Amino acid sequence: MSEVTGNIQGKNTVASYRKGVTLIELLVVIGILAALAVIAIPKIGGLAHDVKEQGDATNIDTIESQIELWITMHDGAYPNSLTDVTADADYFPDGPPQCPLGGTYTLDKNIYRVNCSH
């Protein structure tokens, strides 16, 4: 430990300078980090679910766009099932889209819209 001696307003003073941190300072920092983790971790989990829902919506939009293209290419005829479109490599060369939430896509034949079972 180093000491600095000086004369302030006619008095001799000894100032010590320490290196490092005390246990209390360390515990305060750990407490702050723990509080931030408690706040942040649930939000991160919720964000992952939001991203999966967004991916699901994107897949549905893509499938519906390909159905519209299929209808155009087949002289206005509607597909009999969703697999008529998704199994065709011309529309989905990498295979049919998979629901990121684990559901399955179905075609509502009344309105020709795609739904997901999740």
GROMACS elastic network, one bead per residue, 0.5 to 0.9 nm:
[ bonds ]
;  ai    aj funct       b0    kb
    1    16     6  0.70781   500
    1    17     6  0.66932   500
    1    18     6  0.62408   500
    1    19     6  0.79281   500
    2    15     6  0.86917   500
    2    16     6  0.61916   500
    2    17     6  0.62024   500
    2    18     6  0.77162   500
    3    14     6  0.65744   500
    3    15     6  0.57822   500
    3    17     6  0.66287   500
    4    13     6  0.82138   500
    4    14     6  0.58560   500
    4    15     6  0.53164   500
    4    16     6  0.64910   500
    4    17     6  0.81540   500
    5    12     6  0.70264   500
    5    13     6  0.57736   500
    5    15     6  0.64951   500
    5    16     6  0.89082   500
    6    11     6  0.81432   500
    6    12     6  0.58168   500
    6    13     6  0.55678   500
    6    14     6  0.67760   500
    6    15     6  0.82224   500
    7    10     6  0.57776   500
    7    11     6  0.53469   500
    7    13     6  0.62352   500
    8    11     6  0.53755   500
    8    12     6  0.65643   500
    8    13     6  0.70814   500
    9    12     6  0.85040   500
   18    21     6  0.85890   500
   21    24     6  0.82212   500
   21    25     6  0.62752   500
   21    26     6  0.67855   500
   22    25     6  0.53078   500
   22    26     6  0.63701   500
   22    27     6  0.87397   500
   23    26     6  0.50645   500
   23    27     6  0.61338   500
   23    28     6  0.86252   500
   24    27     6  0.50894   500
   24    28     6  0.61729   500
   24    29     6  0.87176   500
   25    28     6  0.51344   500
   25    29     6  0.63470   500
   25    30     6  0.87059   500
   26    29     6  0.52473   500
   26    30     6  0.62456   500
   26    31     6  0.86120   500
   27    30     6  0.50341   500
   27    31     6  0.60161   500
   27    32     6  0.86022   500
   28    31     6  0.50478   500
   28    32     6  0.62382   500
   28    33     6  0.86821   500
   29    32     6  0.51476   500
   29    33     6  0.62356   500
   29    34     6  0.85857   500
   30    33     6  0.51101   500
   30    34     6  0.60679   500
   30    35     6  0.86102   500
   31    34     6  0.50586   500
   31    35     6  0.61885   500
   31    36     6  0.86684   500
   32    35     6  0.51370   500
   32    36     6  0.62782   500
   32    37     6  0.86546   500
   33    36     6  0.51094   500
   33    37     6  0.61475   500
   33    38     6  0.86763   500
   34    37     6  0.50275   500
   34    38     6  0.62236   500
   34    39     6  0.87324   500
   35    38     6  0.51545   500
   35    39     6  0.64360   500
   35    40     6  0.87273   500
   36    39     6  0.51528   500
   36    40     6  0.60346   500
   36    41     6  0.85240   500
   37    40     6  0.50554   500
   37    41     6  0.57703   500
   37    42     6  0.88250   500
   38    41     6  0.59297   500
   38    42     6  0.74024   500
   39    42     6  0.66876   500
   39    43     6  0.72479   500
   40    43     6  0.53052   500
   40    44     6  0.63006   500
   40    45     6  0.89158   500
   41    44     6  0.51789   500
   41    45     6  0.64538   500
   41    46     6  0.87968   500
   42    45     6  0.51546   500
   42    46     6  0.62881   500
   42    47     6  0.87041   500
   43    46     6  0.50372   500
   43    47     6  0.61857   500
   43    48     6  0.88104   500
   44    47     6  0.50435   500
   44    48     6  0.64708   500
   44    49     6  0.89674   500
   45    48     6  0.53116   500
   45    49     6  0.67138   500
   45    50     6  0.89030   500
   46    49     6  0.52385   500
   46    50     6  0.62838   500
   46    51     6  0.87523   500
   47    51     6  0.61732   500
   47    52     6  0.86704   500
   48    51     6  0.51595   500
   48    52     6  0.63918   500
   48    53     6  0.87847   500
   49    52     6  0.50961   500
   49    53     6  0.62571   500
   49    54     6  0.86382   500
   49   101     6  0.82580   500
   50    53     6  0.50790   500
   50    54     6  0.61794   500
   50    55     6  0.86254   500
   51    54     6  0.50253   500
   51    55     6  0.61890   500
   51    56     6  0.86343   500
   52    56     6  0.61833   500
   52    57     6  0.86920   500
   52    99     6  0.83912   500
   52   100     6  0.55167   500
   52   101     6  0.62188   500
   53    57     6  0.62719   500
   53    58     6  0.86350   500
   53    99     6  0.89801   500
   53   100     6  0.75450   500
   53   101     6  0.71685   500
   54    57     6  0.50885   500
   54    58     6  0.62043   500
   54    59     6  0.86573   500
   55    58     6  0.50226   500
   55    59     6  0.61885   500
   55    60     6  0.86826   500
   55    99     6  0.78049   500
   55   100     6  0.66680   500
   55   101     6  0.88683   500
   56    59     6  0.50981   500
   56    60     6  0.62871   500
   56    61     6  0.87135   500
   56    98     6  0.83598   500
   56    99     6  0.56840   500
   56   100     6  0.61694   500
   56   101     6  0.73171   500
   56   116     6  0.79959   500
   57    60     6  0.51193   500
   57    61     6  0.62464   500
   57    62     6  0.86383   500
   58    61     6  0.51063   500
   58    62     6  0.61653   500
   58    63     6  0.86514   500
   59    62     6  0.50381   500
   59    63     6  0.61355   500
   59    64     6  0.85610   500
   59    97     6  0.63281   500
   59    98     6  0.78707   500
   59    99     6  0.74500   500
   60    63     6  0.51425   500
   60    64     6  0.61132   500
   60    65     6  0.85411   500
   60    97     6  0.87021   500
   60   105     6  0.79626   500
   60   113     6  0.86129   500
   60   114     6  0.61253   500
   60   115     6  0.72622   500
   60   116     6  0.79662   500
   61    64     6  0.51602   500
   61    65     6  0.61205   500
   61    66     6  0.86442   500
   61   114     6  0.83763   500
   62    65     6  0.50910   500
   62    66     6  0.62387   500
   62    67     6  0.86381   500
   62    97     6  0.87667   500
   63    66     6  0.50807   500
   63    67     6  0.61627   500
   63    68     6  0.87169   500
   63    82     6  0.88256   500
   63    85     6  0.81651   500
   63    86     6  0.75538   500
   63    91     6  0.89306   500
   63    92     6  0.89594   500
   63    96     6  0.86555   500
   63    97     6  0.79894   500
   63   114     6  0.73662   500
   64    68     6  0.63039   500
   64    69     6  0.86631   500
   64   112     6  0.82315   500
   64   113     6  0.66595   500
   64   114     6  0.65788   500
   65    68     6  0.51506   500
   65    69     6  0.63276   500
   65    70     6  0.86227   500
   66    70     6  0.60008   500
   66    71     6  0.85630   500
   66    85     6  0.71849   500
   66    86     6  0.83818   500
   66    91     6  0.62882   500
   66    92     6  0.84292   500
   67    71     6  0.61586   500
   67    72     6  0.85875   500
   67    78     6  0.81063   500
   67    79     6  0.76311   500
   67    82     6  0.83511   500
   67    85     6  0.64359   500
   67    86     6  0.87629   500
   67    91     6  0.88035   500
   67   112     6  0.84379   500
   68    71     6  0.51040   500
   68    72     6  0.62832   500
   68    73     6  0.86902   500
   68    78     6  0.87005   500
   69    72     6  0.50239   500
   69    73     6  0.61489   500
   69    74     6  0.85980   500
   69    91     6  0.85337   500
   70    73     6  0.50794   500
   70    74     6  0.61117   500
   70    75     6  0.88271   500
   70    76     6  0.84733   500
   70    77     6  0.83608   500
   70    78     6  0.77881   500
   70    79     6  0.76146   500
   70    85     6  0.68962   500
   70    91     6  0.80845   500
   71    74     6  0.51534   500
   71    75     6  0.64185   500
   71    77     6  0.54478   500
   71    78     6  0.54950   500
   71    79     6  0.72172   500
   72    75     6  0.55832   500
   72    76     6  0.55540   500
   72    77     6  0.78509   500
   73    76     6  0.75174   500
   73    77     6  0.86229   500
   74    77     6  0.55373   500
   74    78     6  0.78183   500
   74    79     6  0.88477   500
   75    78     6  0.89232   500
   78    81     6  0.87742   500
   78   109     6  0.89027   500
   78   112     6  0.82266   500
   79    82     6  0.69781   500
   79    83     6  0.86052   500
   79    84     6  0.61086   500
   79    85     6  0.71511   500
   79   109     6  0.88526   500
   79   112     6  0.89093   500
   80    83     6  0.84039   500
   80    84     6  0.67582   500
   80   109     6  0.81620   500
   81    84     6  0.55166   500
   81    85     6  0.76293   500
   81   106     6  0.84297   500
   81   107     6  0.67658   500
   81   109     6  0.80715   500
   82    85     6  0.56418   500
   82    86     6  0.62326   500
   82    87     6  0.83123   500
   82   105     6  0.81117   500
   82   106     6  0.65396   500
   82   107     6  0.56255   500
   82   114     6  0.83530   500
   83    87     6  0.51720   500
   83    88     6  0.77994   500
   83    96     6  0.84543   500
   84    87     6  0.59430   500
   84    88     6  0.66076   500
   85    88     6  0.54471   500
   85    89     6  0.86310   500
   85    90     6  0.88302   500
   85    91     6  0.67275   500
   85    92     6  0.79906   500
   85    96     6  0.87046   500
   86    89     6  0.76765   500
   86    91     6  0.68072   500
   86    92     6  0.60457   500
   86    95     6  0.70623   500
   86    97     6  0.78387   500
   87    90     6  0.88255   500
   87    91     6  0.80711   500
   87    92     6  0.71231   500
   87    93     6  0.88293   500
   87    95     6  0.67829   500
   87    96     6  0.64253   500
   88    91     6  0.56693   500
   88    92     6  0.62258   500
   88    93     6  0.75442   500
   88    95     6  0.81697   500
   88    96     6  0.86068   500
   89    94     6  0.73384   500
   89    95     6  0.69396   500
   89    96     6  0.88333   500
   90    93     6  0.59676   500
   91    95     6  0.88298   500
   91    96     6  0.88872   500
   92    95     6  0.52582   500
   92    96     6  0.58895   500
   92    97     6  0.79996   500
   93    96     6  0.81450   500
   94    97     6  0.83080   500
   95    98     6  0.88363   500
   97   105     6  0.87189   500
   98   101     6  0.86717   500
   98   102     6  0.76389   500
   98   103     6  0.80111   500
   98   104     6  0.74295   500
   98   105     6  0.81375   500
   99   102     6  0.53178   500
   99   103     6  0.54559   500
   99   104     6  0.63177   500
   99   105     6  0.73700   500
   99   116     6  0.76104   500
   99   118     6  0.82969   500
  100   103     6  0.75633   500
  101   104     6  0.89963   500
  101   118     6  0.63842   500
  102   117     6  0.84620   500
  102   118     6  0.66148   500
  103   116     6  0.58945   500
  104   115     6  0.82177   500
  104   116     6  0.54689   500
  104   117     6  0.53980   500
  104   118     6  0.71919   500
  105   114     6  0.64784   500
  105   115     6  0.55927   500
  105   117     6  0.65399   500
  105   118     6  0.89686   500
  106   113     6  0.84006   500
  106   114     6  0.56021   500
  106   115     6  0.53466   500
  106   116     6  0.62944   500
  106   117     6  0.76977   500
  107   110     6  0.88202   500
  107   111     6  0.86651   500
  107   112     6  0.61538   500
  107   113     6  0.57689   500
  107   115     6  0.63721   500
  107   116     6  0.89423   500
  108   111     6  0.59228   500
  108   112     6  0.51562   500
  108   113     6  0.53603   500
  108   114     6  0.61516   500
  108   115     6  0.72091   500
  109   113     6  0.73106   500
  110   113     6  0.81459   500
  111   114     6  0.89837   500
